[in-house]
Each structure stands twice: as C-alpha cells, then as structure tokens.
Amino acid sequence: MAEPEKRGRARRPCAEHPSAQPAGKVVSVHDGDTITVYPGNNEPQIKVRLAGINAPELEQAYSADCKATLSAMVFGKPVELPRTSKDRYGWTIATVIVDGALK
C-alpha cells in the first residue's frame, strides 16, 4: 500500500494537474488564506480562499506573519486554479498553482 502524503513534502508540479487553466494574476493578499486574482480582459476580480488552509484572522496572533508569507509566495504572480468550488457562504475555494507548483 502506498504511503500517505505528508504535509511539508516537496511541492507537486503542475504536470500532475492537466486540467489547470490560467486564472490570472494575484493582485491582492487579504490575509494568510485569501487572495484576489485578476483574470484580465476586464473580467471581474475573483476573491479566492485557499483550499485546505486555515490561517489566523487579521486580528489574531501571527496573522501578519501568515499574510507576509503568502504574499511572498504569490503576490504579483500568474496563478492557475485547477480545482475550485464554492462553500456554503458563496466563497470561491481553490487550490492554487504558482510557478508550476501547488502552493
């Protein structure tokens, strides 16, 4: 039986996600688990919560560190969103691929 994937392992390349489509450029990082993506062509911006991530809210301890880390990883970069869904509040939830790797 295959060993389960462990957190913190090397990032998987985009090639494992052939359905990934370019979504746009990250134009804003709200906190440690929410970004805004501009798809271009005068399309409306998309506010995206990162799937599987639960970072501290803005008023909580370590929120600034989480936001800074996420910003360094994705801000200003083109991203792909291979899997998206909506939660019960209507938020877009997605995995995010940057530079060919899941982030």
C-alpha positions in Angstrom: 0.0 0.0 0.0 1.3 3.5 -0.9 2.4 5.7 2.0 0.0 8.6 2.6 1.3 12.0 1.5 2.8 14.0 4.4 2.4 17.8 4.9 5.5 19.7 4.2 6.7 17.4 1.4 8.1 18.8 -1.9 5.5 20.7 -3.9 3.9 18.7 -6.8 4.5 20.0 -10.3 1.7 21.4 -12.4 2.0 18.5 -14.8 0.1 16.4 -12.3 -2.9 18.8 -12.8 -3.5 18.7 -16.5 -6.9 20.4 -16.1 -5.3 23.5 -14.6 -6.2 26.6 -16.5 -4.5 30.0 -16.2 -6.7 32.0 -13.9 -4.9 35.3 -13.8 -2.6 37.4 -11.7 -2.7 37.8 -7.9 -3.4 41.4 -7.3 -4.1 41.3 -3.5 -3.4 39.2 -0.5 -6.1 39.8 2.2 -4.7 37.5 4.9 -2.9 34.2 5.2 -5.6 32.2 3.3 -7.3 34.6 1.0 -6.1 36.2 -2.3 -7.7 38.2 -5.1 -7.0 37.2 -8.7 -7.5 39.4 -11.7 -8.2 37.2 -14.8 -7.5 40.1 -17.2 -9.6 41.2 -20.2 -11.7 43.5 -17.9 -13.2 40.4 -16.2 -14.2 40.9 -12.6 -11.6 40.0 -9.9 -12.0 36.7 -8.1 -11.6 36.5 -4.3 -10.3 33.1 -3.5 -9.9 31.2 -0.2 -7.1 28.7 -0.3 -8.4 25.1 -0.1 -7.2 23.2 3.0 -5.7 26.3 4.7 -7.0 27.9 7.8 -4.8 30.9 8.7 -5.4 33.3 11.6 -7.8 36.1 11.0 -6.4 39.6 10.8 -6.9 40.5 14.4 -5.4 37.2 15.7 -1.8 36.4 16.7 0.6 35.5 13.8 -1.8 36.9 11.1 0.7 39.4 9.9 3.4 36.6 9.5 0.9 34.4 7.6 -0.1 37.2 5.3 3.6 38.2 4.6 4.5 34.6 3.8 1.6 34.1 1.4 2.4 37.5 -0.2 6.0 36.4 -0.8 4.7 33.2 -2.5 2.0 34.6 -4.8 1.6 38.4 -4.9 2.0 39.7 -8.5 2.4 36.3 -10.0 0.3 34.4 -12.5 -1.7 31.6 -11.0 -3.8 28.6 -12.1 -6.8 27.3 -10.1 -7.2 23.7 -11.1 -9.9 22.8 -8.6 -12.5 25.4 -7.5 -15.7 25.1 -5.6 -18.0 27.3 -3.5 -18.6 27.0 0.2 -21.9 27.5 1.9 -21.3 31.2 2.1 -20.6 31.6 -1.6 -16.8 32.0 -1.3 -14.6 30.6 -4.1 -12.4 27.8 -2.6 -9.4 26.7 -4.7 -6.1 25.1 -4.9 -3.5 27.5 -6.3 -0.7 26.7 -8.6 2.2 29.2 -8.9 5.4 28.7 -10.9 4.2 25.2 -11.8 3.8 24.0 -8.2 0.9 23.8 -5.7 1.2 26.5 -3.0 
